[in-house]
Amino acid sequence: MPLSMLSTLLLLMGNIGGAELLIITVLLLALILAGIWRLLRPAKHTVIVQQPSAPVSLADELLKLQQLYEQGVLTAQEFEEQKKRVLR
């Protein structure tokens, strides 16, 4: 609905004077411009900050391998191979 039609409609409603009509028109225009701005503004860039992980110590790696071996997850041969890999 064009603003002139809206203005005419508001004037016909009753006790709305020129100042009130101007305020309503300005507010409607501001809402329309805000909507257009939201559609046209550039998108905000998302920045993902990855926290550096704590370095795993050699002792921690060997302890994990030992636990996996004791739990039966690793065979003796797999345990020795992984231990050699960690110690390199």
PyMOL Python script that loads the backbone (N, CA, C, O; Angstrom):
from pymol import cmd

cmd.read_pdbstr("""\
ATOM      1  N   MET A   1       0.863  -1.171   0.000  1.00  0.00           N
ATOM      2  CA  MET A   1       0.000   0.000   0.000  1.00  0.00           C
ATOM      3  C   MET A   1       0.904   1.226   0.000  1.00  0.00           C
ATOM      4  O   MET A   1       1.703   1.393   0.922  1.00  0.00           O
ATOM      5  N   PRO A   2       0.800   2.086  -1.006  1.00  0.00           N
ATOM      6  CA  PRO A   2       1.630   3.299  -1.059  1.00  0.00           C
ATOM      7  C   PRO A   2       1.368   4.207   0.144  1.00  0.00           C
ATOM      8  O   PRO A   2       0.293   4.181   0.743  1.00  0.00           O
ATOM      9  N   LEU A   3       2.370   5.000   0.476  1.00  0.00           N
ATOM     10  CA  LEU A   3       2.259   5.882   1.644  1.00  0.00           C
ATOM     11  C   LEU A   3       1.128   6.905   1.486  1.00  0.00           C
ATOM     12  O   LEU A   3       0.486   7.265   2.473  1.00  0.00           O
ATOM     13  N   SER A   4       0.877   7.373   0.266  1.00  0.00           N
ATOM     14  CA  SER A   4      -0.191   8.368   0.069  1.00  0.00           C
ATOM     15  C   SER A   4      -1.556   7.753   0.389  1.00  0.00           C
ATOM     16  O   SER A   4      -2.417   8.419   0.964  1.00  0.00           O
ATOM     17  N   MET A   5      -1.754   6.484   0.016  1.00  0.00           N
ATOM     18  CA  MET A   5      -3.018   5.816   0.335  1.00  0.00           C
ATOM     19  C   MET A   5      -3.147   5.619   1.836  1.00  0.00           C
ATOM     20  O   MET A   5      -4.225   5.778   2.409  1.00  0.00           O
ATOM     21  N   LEU A   6      -2.013   5.265   2.473  1.00  0.00           N
ATOM     22  CA  LEU A   6      -2.026   5.075   3.919  1.00  0.00           C
ATOM     23  C   LEU A   6      -2.312   6.397   4.627  1.00  0.00           C
ATOM     24  O   LEU A   6      -3.059   6.434   5.605  1.00  0.00           O
ATOM     25  N   SER A   7      -1.729   7.454   4.144  1.00  0.00           N
ATOM     26  CA  SER A   7      -1.964   8.778   4.730  1.00  0.00           C
ATOM     27  C   SER A   7      -3.433   9.158   4.627  1.00  0.00           C
ATOM     28  O   SER A   7      -4.016   9.663   5.586  1.00  0.00           O
ATOM     29  N   THR A   8      -4.030   8.918   3.472  1.00  0.00           N
ATOM     30  CA  THR A   8      -5.449   9.220   3.273  1.00  0.00           C
ATOM     31  C   THR A   8      -6.307   8.395   4.221  1.00  0.00           C
ATOM     32  O   THR A   8      -7.255   8.906   4.816  1.00  0.00           O
ATOM     33  N   LEU A   9      -5.972   7.121   4.358  1.00  0.00           N
ATOM     34  CA  LEU A   9      -6.716   6.238   5.250  1.00  0.00           C
ATOM     35  C   LEU A   9      -6.626   6.724   6.690  1.00  0.00           C
ATOM     36  O   LEU A   9      -7.630   6.734   7.402  1.00  0.00           O
ATOM     37  N   LEU A  10      -5.439   7.127   7.124  1.00  0.00           N
ATOM     38  CA  LEU A  10      -5.266   7.602   8.495  1.00  0.00           C
ATOM     39  C   LEU A  10      -6.019   8.907   8.736  1.00  0.00           C
ATOM     40  O   LEU A  10      -6.570   9.112   9.818  1.00  0.00           O
ATOM     41  N   LEU A  11      -6.048   9.783   7.747  1.00  0.00           N
ATOM     42  CA  LEU A  11      -6.782  11.043   7.882  1.00  0.00           C
ATOM     43  C   LEU A  11      -8.282  10.801   8.014  1.00  0.00           C
ATOM     44  O   LEU A  11      -8.979  11.516   8.735  1.00  0.00           O
ATOM     45  N   LEU A  12      -8.762   9.789   7.311  1.00  0.00           N
ATOM     46  CA  LEU A  12     -10.186   9.480   7.358  1.00  0.00           C
ATOM     47  C   LEU A  12     -10.591   8.804   8.666  1.00  0.00           C
ATOM     48  O   LEU A  12     -11.779   8.730   8.981  1.00  0.00           O
ATOM     49  N   MET A  13      -9.626   8.315   9.423  1.00  0.00           N
ATOM     50  CA  MET A  13      -9.942   7.593  10.649  1.00  0.00           C
ATOM     51  C   MET A  13     -10.431   8.504  11.770  1.00  0.00           C
ATOM     52  O   MET A  13     -11.063   8.025  12.711  1.00  0.00           O
ATOM     53  N   GLY A  14     -10.166   9.745  11.696  1.00  0.00           N
ATOM     54  CA  GLY A  14     -10.665  10.592  12.767  1.00  0.00           C
ATOM     55  C   GLY A  14      -9.728  11.703  13.144  1.00  0.00           C
ATOM     56  O   GLY A  14      -9.292  12.479  12.293  1.00  0.00           O
ATOM     57  N   ASN A  15      -9.422  11.781  14.402  1.00  0.00           N
ATOM     58  CA  ASN A  15      -8.702  12.918  14.970  1.00  0.00           C
ATOM     59  C   ASN A  15      -7.188  12.831  14.780  1.00  0.00           C
ATOM     60  O   ASN A  15      -6.437  13.141  15.706  1.00  0.00           O
ATOM     61  N   ILE A  16      -6.741  12.431  13.638  1.00  0.00           N
ATOM     62  CA  ILE A  16      -5.307  12.395  13.386  1.00  0.00           C
ATOM     63  C   ILE A  16      -4.963  13.664  12.618  1.00  0.00           C
ATOM     64  O   ILE A  16      -5.474  13.905  11.525  1.00  0.00           O
ATOM     65  N   GLY A  17      -4.097  14.461  13.206  1.00  0.00           N
ATOM     66  CA  GLY A  17      -3.699  15.720  12.580  1.00  0.00           C
ATOM     67  C   GLY A  17      -2.464  15.547  11.728  1.00  0.00           C
ATOM     68  O   GLY A  17      -1.952  14.439  11.573  1.00  0.00           O
ATOM     69  N   GLY A  18      -2.000  16.627  11.189  1.00  0.00           N
ATOM     70  CA  GLY A  18      -0.832  16.610  10.313  1.00  0.00           C
ATOM     71  C   GLY A  18       0.428  16.155  11.006  1.00  0.00           C
ATOM     72  O   GLY A  18       1.218  15.417  10.418  1.00  0.00           O
ATOM     73  N   ALA A  19       0.641  16.578  12.256  1.00  0.00           N
ATOM     74  CA  ALA A  19       1.854  16.198  12.989  1.00  0.00           C
ATOM     75  C   ALA A  19       1.863  14.702  13.276  1.00  0.00           C
ATOM     76  O   ALA A  19       2.886  14.038  13.108  1.00  0.00           O
ATOM     77  N   GLU A  20       0.727  14.176  13.707  1.00  0.00           N
ATOM     78  CA  GLU A  20       0.642  12.745  13.989  1.00  0.00           C
ATOM     79  C   GLU A  20       0.856  11.932  12.722  1.00  0.00           C
ATOM     80  O   GLU A  20       1.537  10.907  12.727  1.00  0.00           O
ATOM     81  N   LEU A  21       0.253  12.417  11.625  1.00  0.00           N
ATOM     82  CA  LEU A  21       0.385  11.742  10.344  1.00  0.00           C
ATOM     83  C   LEU A  21       1.844  11.733   9.892  1.00  0.00           C
ATOM     84  O   LEU A  21       2.333  10.731   9.369  1.00  0.00           O
ATOM     85  N   LEU A  22       2.529  12.844  10.093  1.00  0.00           N
ATOM     86  CA  LEU A  22       3.936  12.929   9.728  1.00  0.00           C
ATOM     87  C   LEU A  22       4.765  11.941  10.560  1.00  0.00           C
ATOM     88  O   LEU A  22       5.646  11.266  10.027  1.00  0.00           O
ATOM     89  N   ILE A  23       4.483  11.858  11.852  1.00  0.00           N
ATOM     90  CA  ILE A  23       5.214  10.939  12.730  1.00  0.00           C
ATOM     91  C   ILE A  23       4.984   9.494  12.296  1.00  0.00           C
ATOM     92  O   ILE A  23       5.930   8.709  12.215  1.00  0.00           O
ATOM     93  N   ILE A  24       3.731   9.143  12.017  1.00  0.00           N
ATOM     94  CA  ILE A  24       3.413   7.783  11.586  1.00  0.00           C
ATOM     95  C   ILE A  24       4.102   7.465  10.267  1.00  0.00           C
ATOM     96  O   ILE A  24       4.634   6.370  10.089  1.00  0.00           O
ATOM     97  N   THR A  25       4.094   8.415   9.347  1.00  0.00           N
ATOM     98  CA  THR A  25       4.724   8.210   8.044  1.00  0.00           C
ATOM     99  C   THR A  25       6.231   8.015   8.196  1.00  0.00           C
ATOM    100  O   THR A  25       6.817   7.136   7.562  1.00  0.00           O
ATOM    101  N   VAL A  26       6.848   8.831   9.032  1.00  0.00           N
ATOM    102  CA  VAL A  26       8.296   8.714   9.249  1.00  0.00           C
ATOM    103  C   VAL A  26       8.625   7.372   9.897  1.00  0.00           C
ATOM    104  O   VAL A  26       9.607   6.731   9.524  1.00  0.00           O
ATOM    105  N   LEU A  27       7.815   6.942  10.860  1.00  0.00           N
ATOM    106  CA  LEU A  27       8.061   5.656  11.512  1.00  0.00           C
ATOM    107  C   LEU A  27       7.901   4.499  10.537  1.00  0.00           C
ATOM    108  O   LEU A  27       8.700   3.563  10.545  1.00  0.00           O
ATOM    109  N   LEU A  28       6.877   4.559   9.700  1.00  0.00           N
ATOM    110  CA  LEU A  28       6.692   3.512   8.696  1.00  0.00           C
ATOM    111  C   LEU A  28       7.852   3.474   7.714  1.00  0.00           C
ATOM    112  O   LEU A  28       8.325   2.400   7.344  1.00  0.00           O
ATOM    113  N   LEU A  29       8.304   4.634   7.298  1.00  0.00           N
ATOM    114  CA  LEU A  29       9.440   4.705   6.388  1.00  0.00           C
ATOM    115  C   LEU A  29      10.702   4.134   7.051  1.00  0.00           C
ATOM    116  O   LEU A  29      11.487   3.436   6.410  1.00  0.00           O
ATOM    117  N   ALA A  30      10.883   4.438   8.329  1.00  0.00           N
ATOM    118  CA  ALA A  30      12.041   3.908   9.065  1.00  0.00           C
ATOM    119  C   ALA A  30      11.969   2.384   9.139  1.00  0.00           C
ATOM    120  O   ALA A  30      12.992   1.717   8.987  1.00  0.00           O
ATOM    121  N   LEU A  31      10.794   1.826   9.367  1.00  0.00           N
ATOM    122  CA  LEU A  31      10.636   0.368   9.414  1.00  0.00           C
ATOM    123  C   LEU A  31      10.940  -0.266   8.064  1.00  0.00           C
ATOM    124  O   LEU A  31      11.589  -1.309   7.986  1.00  0.00           O
ATOM    125  N   ILE A  32      10.467   0.371   7.011  1.00  0.00           N
ATOM    126  CA  ILE A  32      10.716  -0.148   5.666  1.00  0.00           C
ATOM    127  C   ILE A  32      12.206  -0.115   5.359  1.00  0.00           C
ATOM    128  O   ILE A  32      12.753  -1.085   4.836  1.00  0.00           O
ATOM    129  N   LEU A  33      12.867   0.998   5.679  1.00  0.00           N
ATOM    130  CA  LEU A  33      14.303   1.114   5.424  1.00  0.00           C
ATOM    131  C   LEU A  33      15.106   0.126   6.270  1.00  0.00           C
ATOM    132  O   LEU A  33      16.111  -0.416   5.808  1.00  0.00           O
ATOM    133  N   ALA A  34      14.666  -0.107   7.505  1.00  0.00           N
ATOM    134  CA  ALA A  34      15.361  -1.081   8.361  1.00  0.00           C
ATOM    135  C   ALA A  34      15.242  -2.483   7.766  1.00  0.00           C
ATOM    136  O   ALA A  34      16.203  -3.252   7.790  1.00  0.00           O
ATOM    137  N   GLY A  35      14.076  -2.813   7.237  1.00  0.00           N
ATOM    138  CA  GLY A  35      13.901  -4.110   6.595  1.00  0.00           C
ATOM    139  C   GLY A  35      14.772  -4.264   5.373  1.00  0.00           C
ATOM    140  O   GLY A  35      15.364  -5.322   5.158  1.00  0.00           O
ATOM    141  N   ILE A  36      14.859  -3.223   4.570  1.00  0.00           N
ATOM    142  CA  ILE A  36      15.711  -3.261   3.379  1.00  0.00           C
ATOM    143  C   ILE A  36      17.170  -3.390   3.779  1.00  0.00           C
ATOM    144  O   ILE A  36      17.920  -4.138   3.151  1.00  0.00           O
ATOM    145  N   TRP A  37      17.585  -2.669   4.819  1.00  0.00           N
ATOM    146  CA  TRP A  37      18.973  -2.738   5.291  1.00  0.00           C
ATOM    147  C   TRP A  37      19.327  -4.149   5.747  1.00  0.00           C
ATOM    148  O   TRP A  37      20.418  -4.641   5.460  1.00  0.00           O
ATOM    149  N   ARG A  38      18.408  -4.801   6.455  1.00  0.00           N
ATOM    150  CA  ARG A  38      18.672  -6.170   6.908  1.00  0.00           C
ATOM    151  C   ARG A  38      18.869  -7.118   5.729  1.00  0.00           C
ATOM    152  O   ARG A  38      19.674  -8.046   5.801  1.00  0.00           O
ATOM    153  N   LEU A  39      18.141  -6.884   4.660  1.00  0.00           N
ATOM    154  CA  LEU A  39      18.278  -7.751   3.496  1.00  0.00           C
ATOM    155  C   LEU A  39      19.565  -7.500   2.720  1.00  0.00           C
ATOM    156  O   LEU A  39      20.136  -8.426   2.145  1.00  0.00           O
ATOM    157  N   LEU A  40      20.020  -6.254   2.704  1.00  0.00           N
ATOM    158  CA  LEU A  40      21.156  -5.890   1.859  1.00  0.00           C
ATOM    159  C   LEU A  40      22.500  -5.844   2.563  1.00  0.00           C
ATOM    160  O   LEU A  40      23.539  -5.851   1.902  1.00  0.00           O
ATOM    161  N   ARG A  41      22.506  -5.799   3.876  1.00  0.00           N
ATOM    162  CA  ARG A  41      23.798  -5.672   4.569  1.00  0.00           C
ATOM    163  C   ARG A  41      24.614  -6.945   4.401  1.00  0.00           C
ATOM    164  O   ARG A  41      24.059  -8.034   4.256  1.00  0.00           O
ATOM    165  N   PRO A  42      25.921  -6.804   4.420  1.00  0.00           N
ATOM    166  CA  PRO A  42      26.766  -7.989   4.254  1.00  0.00           C
ATOM    167  C   PRO A  42      26.630  -8.909   5.474  1.00  0.00           C
ATOM    168  O   PRO A  42      26.416  -8.456   6.599  1.00  0.00           O
ATOM    169  N   ALA A  43      26.758 -10.182   5.218  1.00  0.00           N
ATOM    170  CA  ALA A  43      26.645 -11.162   6.300  1.00  0.00           C
ATOM    171  C   ALA A  43      27.840 -11.038   7.238  1.00  0.00           C
ATOM    172  O   ALA A  43      28.949 -10.714   6.813  1.00  0.00           O
ATOM    173  N   LYS A  44      27.599 -11.297   8.500  1.00  0.00           N
ATOM    174  CA  LYS A  44      28.693 -11.271   9.471  1.00  0.00           C
ATOM    175  C   LYS A  44      29.515 -12.537   9.301  1.00  0.00           C
ATOM    176  O   LYS A  44      28.975 -13.625   9.104  1.00  0.00           O
ATOM    177  N   HIS A  45      30.807 -12.380   9.378  1.00  0.00           N
ATOM    178  CA  HIS A  45      31.694 -13.527   9.267  1.00  0.00           C
ATOM    179  C   HIS A  45      31.759 -14.240  10.604  1.00  0.00           C
ATOM    180  O   HIS A  45      31.851 -13.614  11.660  1.00  0.00           O
ATOM    181  N   THR A  46      31.709 -15.542  10.538  1.00  0.00           N
ATOM    182  CA  THR A  46      31.821 -16.343  11.744  1.00  0.00           C
ATOM    183  C   THR A  46      33.277 -16.744  11.905  1.00  0.00           C
ATOM    184  O   THR A  46      33.884 -17.316  11.000  1.00  0.00           O
ATOM    185  N   VAL A  47      33.822 -16.437  13.064  1.00  0.00           N
ATOM    186  CA  VAL A  47      35.201 -16.785  13.350  1.00  0.00           C
ATOM    187  C   VAL A  47      35.194 -17.891  14.391  1.00  0.00           C
ATOM    188  O   VAL A  47      34.637 -17.741  15.479  1.00  0.00           O
ATOM    189  N   ILE A  48      35.815 -18.990  14.042  1.00  0.00           N
ATOM    190  CA  ILE A  48      35.907 -20.108  14.971  1.00  0.00           C
ATOM    191  C   ILE A  48      37.318 -20.134  15.522  1.00  0.00           C
ATOM    192  O   ILE A  48      38.295 -20.261  14.784  1.00  0.00           O
ATOM    193  N   VAL A  49      37.401 -20.012  16.826  1.00  0.00           N
ATOM    194  CA  VAL A  49      38.699 -20.022  17.487  1.00  0.00           C
ATOM    195  C   VAL A  49      38.881 -21.403  18.100  1.00  0.00           C
ATOM    196  O   VAL A  49      38.107 -21.826  18.958  1.00  0.00           O
ATOM    197  N   GLN A  50      39.899 -22.083  17.651  1.00  0.00           N
ATOM    198  CA  GLN A  50      40.157 -23.415  18.167  1.00  0.00           C
ATOM    199  C   GLN A  50      41.260 -23.321  19.212  1.00  0.00           C
ATOM    200  O   GLN A  50      42.366 -22.846  18.953  1.00  0.00           O
ATOM    201  N   GLN A  51      40.914 -23.787  20.388  1.00  0.00           N
ATOM    202  CA  GLN A  51      41.893 -23.771  21.463  1.00  0.00           C
ATOM    203  C   GLN A  51      42.955 -24.829  21.190  1.00  0.00           C
ATOM    204  O   GLN A  51      42.627 -25.958  20.824  1.00  0.00           O
ATOM    205  N   PRO A  52      44.212 -24.474  21.363  1.00  0.00           N
ATOM    206  CA  PRO A  52      45.248 -25.479  21.145  1.00  0.00           C
ATOM    207  C   PRO A  52      45.121 -26.575  22.204  1.00  0.00           C
ATOM    208  O   PRO A  52      44.949 -26.305  23.393  1.00  0.00           O
ATOM    209  N   SER A  53      45.208 -27.789  21.741  1.00  0.00           N
ATOM    210  CA  SER A  53      45.097 -28.890  22.698  1.00  0.00           C
ATOM    211  C   SER A  53      46.408 -29.012  23.467  1.00  0.00           C
ATOM    212  O   SER A  53      47.486 -28.679  22.975  1.00  0.00           O
ATOM    213  N   ALA A  54      46.268 -29.491  24.665  1.00  0.00           N
ATOM    214  CA  ALA A  54      47.453 -29.667  25.504  1.00  0.00           C
ATOM    215  C   ALA A  54      48.320 -30.759  24.878  1.00  0.00           C
ATOM    216  O   ALA A  54      47.809 -31.800  24.464  1.00  0.00           O
ATOM    217  N   PRO A  55      49.597 -30.528  24.811  1.00  0.00           N
ATOM    218  CA  PRO A  55      50.465 -31.544  24.221  1.00  0.00           C
ATOM    219  C   PRO A  55      50.426 -32.827  25.060  1.00  0.00           C
ATOM    220  O   PRO A  55      50.444 -32.799  26.290  1.00  0.00           O
ATOM    221  N   VAL A  56      50.372 -33.937  24.346  1.00  0.00           N
ATOM    222  CA  VAL A  56      50.348 -35.225  25.030  1.00  0.00           C
ATOM    223  C   VAL A  56      51.791 -35.634  25.287  1.00  0.00           C
ATOM    224  O   VAL A  56      52.617 -35.664  24.376  1.00  0.00           O
ATOM    225  N   SER A  57      52.069 -35.942  26.517  1.00  0.00           N
ATOM    226  CA  SER A  57      53.442 -36.310  26.848  1.00  0.00           C
ATOM    227  C   SER A  57      53.706 -37.753  26.441  1.00  0.00           C
ATOM    228  O   SER A  57      52.779 -38.541  26.253  1.00  0.00           O
ATOM    229  N   LEU A  58      54.958 -38.076  26.311  1.00  0.00           N
ATOM    230  CA  LEU A  58      55.383 -39.421  25.960  1.00  0.00           C
ATOM    231  C   LEU A  58      54.911 -40.416  27.015  1.00  0.00           C
ATOM    232  O   LEU A  58      54.461 -41.516  26.690  1.00  0.00           O
ATOM    233  N   ALA A  59      55.017 -40.022  28.264  1.00  0.00           N
ATOM    234  CA  ALA A  59      54.587 -40.898  29.358  1.00  0.00           C
ATOM    235  C   ALA A  59      53.088 -41.166  29.285  1.00  0.00           C
ATOM    236  O   ALA A  59      52.646 -42.290  29.522  1.00  0.00           O
ATOM    237  N   ASP A  60      52.303 -40.136  28.959  1.00  0.00           N
ATOM    238  CA  ASP A  60      50.852 -40.314  28.845  1.00  0.00           C
ATOM    239  C   ASP A  60      50.512 -41.291  27.720  1.00  0.00           C
ATOM    240  O   ASP A  60      49.649 -42.155  27.880  1.00  0.00           O
ATOM    241  N   GLU A  61      51.194 -41.150  26.582  1.00  0.00           N
ATOM    242  CA  GLU A  61      50.954 -42.054  25.451  1.00  0.00           C
ATOM    243  C   GLU A  61      51.271 -43.488  25.831  1.00  0.00           C
ATOM    244  O   GLU A  61      50.493 -44.397  25.542  1.00  0.00           O
ATOM    245  N   LEU A  62      52.410 -43.694  26.477  1.00  0.00           N
ATOM    246  CA  LEU A  62      52.795 -45.051  26.873  1.00  0.00           C
ATOM    247  C   LEU A  62      51.829 -45.624  27.903  1.00  0.00           C
ATOM    248  O   LEU A  62      51.515 -46.814  27.871  1.00  0.00           O
ATOM    249  N   LEU A  63      51.359 -44.775  28.818  1.00  0.00           N
ATOM    250  CA  LEU A  63      50.397 -45.230  29.824  1.00  0.00           C
ATOM    251  C   LEU A  63      49.088 -45.662  29.170  1.00  0.00           C
ATOM    252  O   LEU A  63      48.502 -46.676  29.551  1.00  0.00           O
ATOM    253  N   LYS A  64      48.629 -44.884  28.177  1.00  0.00           N
ATOM    254  CA  LYS A  64      47.404 -45.257  27.458  1.00  0.00           C
ATOM    255  C   LYS A  64      47.577 -46.591  26.739  1.00  0.00           C
ATOM    256  O   LYS A  64      46.686 -47.439  26.768  1.00  0.00           O
ATOM    257  N   LEU A  65      48.733 -46.774  26.092  1.00  0.00           N
ATOM    258  CA  LEU A  65      48.993 -48.040  25.411  1.00  0.00           C
ATOM    259  C   LEU A  65      49.016 -49.204  26.396  1.00  0.00           C
ATOM    260  O   LEU A  65      48.473 -50.272  26.114  1.00  0.00           O
ATOM    261  N   GLN A  66      49.638 -48.996  27.542  1.00  0.00           N
ATOM    262  CA  GLN A  66      49.703 -50.040  28.572  1.00  0.00           C
ATOM    263  C   GLN A  66      48.300 -50.414  29.048  1.00  0.00           C
ATOM    264  O   GLN A  66      47.995 -51.593  29.226  1.00  0.00           O
ATOM    265  N   GLN A  67      47.451 -49.411  29.251  1.00  0.00           N
ATOM    266  CA  GLN A  67      46.075 -49.662  29.689  1.00  0.00           C
ATOM    267  C   GLN A  67      45.293 -50.430  28.623  1.00  0.00           C
ATOM    268  O   GLN A  67      44.535 -51.344  28.947  1.00  0.00           O
ATOM    269  N   LEU A  68      45.472 -50.065  27.364  1.00  0.00           N
ATOM    270  CA  LEU A  68      44.792 -50.779  26.278  1.00  0.00           C
ATOM    271  C   LEU A  68      45.255 -52.233  26.202  1.00  0.00           C
ATOM    272  O   LEU A  68      44.462 -53.135  25.932  1.00  0.00           O
ATOM    273  N   TYR A  69      46.537 -52.444  26.441  1.00  0.00           N
ATOM    274  CA  TYR A  69      47.081 -53.808  26.443  1.00  0.00           C
ATOM    275  C   TYR A  69      46.497 -54.616  27.611  1.00  0.00           C
ATOM    276  O   TYR A  69      46.093 -55.767  27.443  1.00  0.00           O
ATOM    277  N   GLU A  70      46.460 -53.997  28.786  1.00  0.00           N
ATOM    278  CA  GLU A  70      45.927 -54.686  29.967  1.00  0.00           C
ATOM    279  C   GLU A  70      44.434 -54.982  29.833  1.00  0.00           C
ATOM    280  O   GLU A  70      43.949 -55.972  30.380  1.00  0.00           O
ATOM    281  N   GLN A  71      43.710 -54.139  29.117  1.00  0.00           N
ATOM    282  CA  GLN A  71      42.273 -54.346  28.913  1.00  0.00           C
ATOM    283  C   GLN A  71      42.004 -55.366  27.810  1.00  0.00           C
ATOM    284  O   GLN A  71      40.862 -55.784  27.619  1.00  0.00           O
ATOM    285  N   GLY A  72      43.037 -55.767  27.091  1.00  0.00           N
ATOM    286  CA  GLY A  72      42.863 -56.748  26.029  1.00  0.00           C
ATOM    287  C   GLY A  72      42.494 -56.134  24.695  1.00  0.00           C
ATOM    288  O   GLY A  72      42.162 -56.846  23.747  1.00  0.00           O
ATOM    289  N   VAL A  73      42.551 -54.826  24.618  1.00  0.00           N
ATOM    290  CA  VAL A  73      42.237 -54.157  23.353  1.00  0.00           C
ATOM    291  C   VAL A  73      43.376 -54.354  22.360  1.00  0.00           C
ATOM    292  O   VAL A  73      43.138 -54.525  21.165  1.00  0.00           O
ATOM    293  N   LEU A  74      44.606 -54.331  22.848  1.00  0.00           N
ATOM    294  CA  LEU A  74      45.779 -54.534  22.011  1.00  0.00           C
ATOM    295  C   LEU A  74      46.411 -55.886  22.337  1.00  0.00           C
ATOM    296  O   LEU A  74      46.442 -56.318  23.489  1.00  0.00           O
ATOM    297  N   THR A  75      46.910 -56.535  21.295  1.00  0.00           N
ATOM    298  CA  THR A  75      47.677 -57.764  21.515  1.00  0.00           C
ATOM    299  C   THR A  75      49.090 -57.358  21.920  1.00  0.00           C
ATOM    300  O   THR A  75      49.451 -56.183  21.849  1.00  0.00           O
ATOM    301  N   ALA A  76      49.882 -58.330  22.343  1.00  0.00           N
ATOM    302  CA  ALA A  76      51.261 -58.043  22.740  1.00  0.00           C
ATOM    303  C   ALA A  76      52.040 -57.483  21.549  1.00  0.00           C
ATOM    304  O   ALA A  76      52.837 -56.557  21.699  1.00  0.00           O
ATOM    305  N   GLN A  77      51.803 -58.045  20.381  1.00  0.00           N
ATOM    306  CA  GLN A  77      52.510 -57.567  19.188  1.00  0.00           C
ATOM    307  C   GLN A  77      52.079 -56.131  18.848  1.00  0.00           C
ATOM    308  O   GLN A  77      52.925 -55.287  18.553  1.00  0.00           O
ATOM    309  N   GLU A  78      50.782 -55.854  18.887  1.00  0.00           N
ATOM    310  CA  GLU A  78      50.281 -54.489  18.606  1.00  0.00           C
ATOM    311  C   GLU A  78      50.827 -53.503  19.630  1.00  0.00           C
ATOM    312  O   GLU A  78      51.190 -52.376  19.293  1.00  0.00           O
ATOM    313  N   PHE A  79      50.880 -53.942  20.886  1.00  0.00           N
ATOM    314  CA  PHE A  79      51.410 -53.071  21.945  1.00  0.00           C
ATOM    315  C   PHE A  79      52.855 -52.700  21.652  1.00  0.00           C
ATOM    316  O   PHE A  79      53.233 -51.534  21.762  1.00  0.00           O
ATOM    317  N   GLU A  80      53.667 -53.691  21.278  1.00  0.00           N
ATOM    318  CA  GLU A  80      55.080 -53.423  20.985  1.00  0.00           C
ATOM    319  C   GLU A  80      55.248 -52.521  19.766  1.00  0.00           C
ATOM    320  O   GLU A  80      56.106 -51.638  19.749  1.00  0.00           O
ATOM    321  N   GLU A  81      54.420 -52.751  18.744  1.00  0.00           N
ATOM    322  CA  GLU A  81      54.503 -51.907  17.548  1.00  0.00           C
ATOM    323  C   GLU A  81      54.139 -50.455  17.862  1.00  0.00           C
ATOM    324  O   GLU A  81      54.808 -49.525  17.413  1.00  0.00           O
ATOM    325  N   GLN A  82      53.066 -50.277  18.641  1.00  0.00           N
ATOM    326  CA  GLN A  82      52.644 -48.917  18.990  1.00  0.00           C
ATOM    327  C   GLN A  82      53.654 -48.233  19.915  1.00  0.00           C
ATOM    328  O   GLN A  82      53.881 -47.026  19.832  1.00  0.00           O
ATOM    329  N   LYS A  83      54.238 -49.020  20.780  1.00  0.00           N
ATOM    330  CA  LYS A  83      55.243 -48.467  21.701  1.00  0.00           C
ATOM    331  C   LYS A  83      56.453 -47.980  20.906  1.00  0.00           C
ATOM    332  O   LYS A  83      57.004 -46.920  21.203  1.00  0.00           O
ATOM    333  N   LYS A  84      56.869 -48.750  19.896  1.00  0.00           N
ATOM    334  CA  LYS A  84      57.993 -48.348  19.053  1.00  0.00           C
ATOM    335  C   LYS A  84      57.657 -47.062  18.291  1.00  0.00           C
ATOM    336  O   LYS A  84      58.492 -46.171  18.137  1.00  0.00           O
ATOM    337  N   ARG A  85      56.380 -46.993  17.810  1.00  0.00           N
ATOM    338  CA  ARG A  85      55.952 -45.801  17.080  1.00  0.00           C
ATOM    339  C   ARG A  85      56.016 -44.565  17.971  1.00  0.00           C
ATOM    340  O   ARG A  85      56.460 -43.501  17.541  1.00  0.00           O
ATOM    341  N   VAL A  86      55.573 -44.715  19.203  1.00  0.00           N
ATOM    342  CA  VAL A  86      55.547 -43.565  20.122  1.00  0.00           C
ATOM    343  C   VAL A  86      56.968 -43.145  20.504  1.00  0.00           C
ATOM    344  O   VAL A  86      57.249 -41.957  20.664  1.00  0.00           O
ATOM    345  N   LEU A  87      57.837 -44.102  20.645  1.00  0.00           N
ATOM    346  CA  LEU A  87      59.211 -43.807  21.098  1.00  0.00           C
ATOM    347  C   LEU A  87      60.100 -43.244  19.985  1.00  0.00           C
ATOM    348  O   LEU A  87      61.209 -42.792  20.269  1.00  0.00           O
ATOM    349  N   ARG A  88      59.651 -43.259  18.745  1.00  0.00           N
ATOM    350  CA  ARG A  88      60.464 -42.707  17.655  1.00  0.00           C
ATOM    351  C   ARG A  88      60.553 -41.217  17.733  1.00  0.00           C
ATOM    352  O   ARG A  88      61.199 -40.592  16.892  1.00  0.00           O
TER     353      ARG A  88
END
""", "prot")
cmd.dss("prot")
cmd.show_as("cartoon", "prot")
cmd.util.cbc("prot")
cmd.orient("prot")
